[in-house]
Amino acid sequence: MSQVGINNIRFSGSTWDQVKEASILADKLGYCSLSLGEAWGQDAFTSLAQLAAITENINIGTSIVPTYGRTPSNLAMTALSMDSMSKGRFFLGLGASGKLVIEGFHGETFHKPLSRMREYIKVLRLALNGEKLNLDGEFFKTNRFKLTFPPYRSNMPIYIASLSPASLKMTGEIADGWLPIYLVPSRMKQSLDLIEEGAKSAGRNLSDIKISPQVSIYVTNGNEEEVFNKERPHIAFYIGGMGTFYHDYMHRIGFGKESDLIREAYLNKDREKAAKLVTDEMVSCMSIIGSPAQCKQQMDEFFNAGVDEIRLVFNEDNHDHIMESINSLAPYI
């Protein structure tokens, strides 16, 4: 069944009271999920714990938390506590992040991130399912310990934010869901094929993995050029400022020439030029923009291409307009 959630409910410029107000509204209107990520700002879990306490039905989870920021055992304790408090509404979204963040912010060595992710999830699965943490791995050597409280349920969903071919195959092998950003519905077959290849190698099917992209949305009745200009810097930042992953990904989906120019400008510290080099086609392919009815049509393009859940990202700083947008989309979810 096609579902619509909200990612990064902690909107830019919003007060915490406004975040709670938006979360309660999303729960009341029937949105399927609220998710928060982590970079180098506020953490995700303390915020999500409070949102779990003030909502009743909506799923609560992380969009992307870096696996280098916590040990898998520590993360398992947090996740299981969240799942118990929310009565089985919690999910985990994981990512490796990148060398700049992991080494510059966390002070950890960014080494063999995919191999480490695979082991990390092995430890997580043991803990999340109430088993002893016996693993003699390359990165984690755990033994004897078992959590002292039972899981609220078994098999808590784990999503992976993956882009590279190798990581997409791994997602198909070991994850419950895929968390891409800048997904283009008409150009996602190659990624789905890689996920399916990984799934089949592990005796699974593509249908076992929930496809849940995070998609920027702007509900508007005009001023589309202004909206396009709001989104361009976000895309430019990922291409130019977040390592090579997104730059390489843009090449794989047919935006290689544009991506090269954007990255060159960004690395030359001309962020304004980098943003201007993000084309209208790139914005329109990767974002949802228009009236509520037009947004519904664009969401259907994602669902028709194989997406299970869209996590909407409101990249705006006007709380009243965001609340209006959440309300106006409700009839279409």
N, C-alpha and C positions, 0 to 999 in steps of 0.2 A: 504494500500500500504506500502511495506517495505521501510524504510527510514534510512539514515545514517547521523549522526551529529558528532560533535566534542565537547567533554567535556574537561574542564580545558585547554582552548585555551591559557591561560597564562602559557606556558610551563616552566619547571624548567630551570633557567639560561638564559631565553630569555629576551632581552631588550623589552621595550614597542613598539619601532618601529618594531621589529620582530613579536610581537604579532599582530600588525595591519596588517602587510604584510601577515601573515598566515590567518587572518580573511578575508581579501579581496580576497585572493586566494580561500578559502573555499566557499565564496559567489559566485564567478565567476564559480567554477567547479560544483555547484549544490548540495553541502551538505545541509542538511535540517535545521541544527541548530548549534548554538554556545552557550555553557553554561559555567558558572563559579560558583564556590561555595565559601563558607567562612568558615574559621576555626579561626585562630588567626594570620592571615597574612593580606594581602590587602583585602579591602572590594570588593564586587561583583558589586555593582550598578554603582559606578563612572566609572569603567572600561567598563561595558556593555553599558553605555550611549554613550561613545565614539565609541564603536564598532557599535552601532546602527546608528551612524551618518555617518560612512564610508562604510556601506554596504547597499544593496538595497532590497534583496529578502529573505535572510536567516533569520530564526527565532532566536531570542536572548532571553536568559533567565538565571535563576539561576538553578544550579544543585541542591545544597542543601544550604539553609541559615537557621540557627537555629531560631526557633520561640521565643526563650528567649531573643534574641538580640535586638528586637524592639517591640513596641506595635503593635497590628494588625492594628490600625488606621494609625499609622506612615508608616507601610509597604504598606498599601493600597495606600497612597498618592504617595509613591515612584513608586509603580508598575503601577499605572494609568498614572503617568507622563511618565514613560518609554514606555508604550503602545501607548500613544499619539505621542511621539517623533518618535517612530519606525513605526507608522501607522499600528498598530495591529499585530506586529510581536513578542510581548513580552509574556513570560510565567513565572510562578512562580514554583519553586521547593522548598519544605519545609521539614525540619527534626527537630526532637527534640534535636538532638545531644546527649550528655551524661553528667553524673553528674560531671566528672572532668572538662570538658570545661565550662559548664554552671555555676558551683559554683566557680571554680578556676579562670576563665577568665572574665566571665560576672558578677559574684557576685550575681547571682540570685539563689533562692532555686529550686532545681530540684525535683519537687513534682508532682506526678500524670501526667506525660507527655502526655499520650494519651488523658485523659479527657481534659487537657488544650489545646491540639492540636485541638480537636473537636470544642471547643468554639472559639479558635483563628480563625479557618476557617469560623465559623459562622459570626464573626464580619467582616472578610475580604470580604465574599460574599456580605454582606449588602453594604459595602463601594464600592466594585468593580462594583456593579450594580446600584449605584446612589441612594440607599435607606437610610433612617434614621437609625442611629446606635442605635437602641433600643434593648438592650439585658441585661437581669438581670440574669447573670450567676454566677457560682461559682468562676471563675477567673477574669471575665471581666464584669463590670457593666457600660454600655455605654447608653447614651440617648440624645435625642434632636438633636444632631449634624448631619449634612449631608454635604458632600463635596461640595465645591462651584463651581466645574467645572464638566461638564458631562463626563462620560467615553467615550473613543473612540469607544468602543463596549461593549456589555454585555457578561458575562460569560467568562472572561479571564481564560485560563486553569491553574489549580492548580495541581501539582504533589506532591506526598508524598513519601519520602524515608522511607520505612517500611520493617521490617524483622520479628518481632515477630508475632505469630498467631493472637493476638488481634489487632495489628496495621495493619495487612494485611486485616482483616475483615473491619476495619474502612476505609481503602483505598478504598475497594469496595463500601462502603456506600457513601462516600462524595467526593472522589477525581476524577479528570479527567484523571490522569495518575499515574503510579507506577514507582519509580526510585530506583531499586535495584542495588547493586554492588555485584560482585562475584557470579553472577547468572550462574548456570550450566544447559544448555538446557535440558539435559537428566534427570535432577533431580528437575525440577521446577513445576511439576504437583501439588504437595502438596500446594505450595504457590498460584498457580493460583486457586486451588479449594477453598482456604480460601478467596481470593479476590472475587471469584464468589459468595460464600456464603453471604458475606457482601453486594454485589451488589443486590442479589435477595431479601435480607431483606429490602432493600430500594426501591424495585420496579424497579431495573435496571438490565442490562445484563453485562456480562464480557466484551463484545465488547464496552461498554461505557467507559472503562478504557484503556488508551494507555499504553502498556507495553514498557518501555524505559530504559533498563539496561545500566549502564556505564561499558564498557569493555576495559581492557588494551589491546593494540595492539602493536606488534613489526613486522614491515615489514622487512624481512631479506632474504638473499639468502645464508645463512649459519650461522655458529657460534651460533647455537641454544642453546647450553649449557650456553654460555655467556648471552644470552637473558633471559633464565630461571633464572639465578642467579640475574639478574636485578629485576625480578618481585618478587622473594621470599621475600625480606625484606618488600615490600608493604603489602603482604598478612599477614606476621607475625605481622606487626604493628597493623593491624586491629584486629587480633585475640587476641593479647596480650596486646595492649596498648589502646584500645578504649572501655573499660568496658567489659560487658559480652555479649552484643548483638550478636556480630559476632562469638564469641566462641559458644554460644548456637545455632546459625544458622548453623554452620559447623556440629554440632551434628545432626541437622535435615536433612541435605543433605548427610549424610554418611561419614563425615570426623571427627567423634568424637574423635577417638583415636589419630589421628594426631594433632587435635586441642588441646587436653589436654596437650600433650608434648610441643607443641609450646608455649602455654600460660604459662606453668610452667617455661620454660626457660626464657621467656620474663619477667615474674614477678621476676625472680632471677637476672634480669639485664644482662643476657647473650643474647644480641640481635643477635649476630653472630650465636650462636647455634640455636636460635629460627628460624632464616632465613633458615639455613641448614635443619631444620626439615620439612620445607614446601616441600612436595614431588613433583616430576615431574608430577604425575597425577593431583594433585591439580592445579598446574600452567596451564597445558594443558587444563583442564576442564573449567577454569575460564577466560582464556585469548585467544587472537587470535594471532597466531605466524606463520610466514612463508612468502613465496613469495606472491605477490599481488593475484595471482590466488588461492593459498592455503588459503589466508585470506578470499577471497570471498566464498570459500567452507565452511569455518568455520562460517562466518556470516550467510550463508544460514541455518546452523544448528540451530541458534538462531531463525531465521524467521520461519522455519518449526515447531519449538516447540511452536510458538504463540507470539513471540516478534514482536512488530510493528515498533520500532525504536531502533537502536543501537547508543549509544553515545560513540564514540571511545576516549580512553584516551591514549595519547602518553607519556608514562613514561620514557622519554629520555631527555638528556640535549644537544643534538646536533641539532641545529636549521636547518642546511642544510639538515640533514637526515630526519628530520620531514617534511620539505617542499617537499622533494623527495617522501616521503611516502604518503603525502596528494595528490600529483599529480598522483602517481602510482595507487592509489585506485580509482581515479575518474571514470575510465571506468566501474567500478563494482558497482557504487552506483545508 
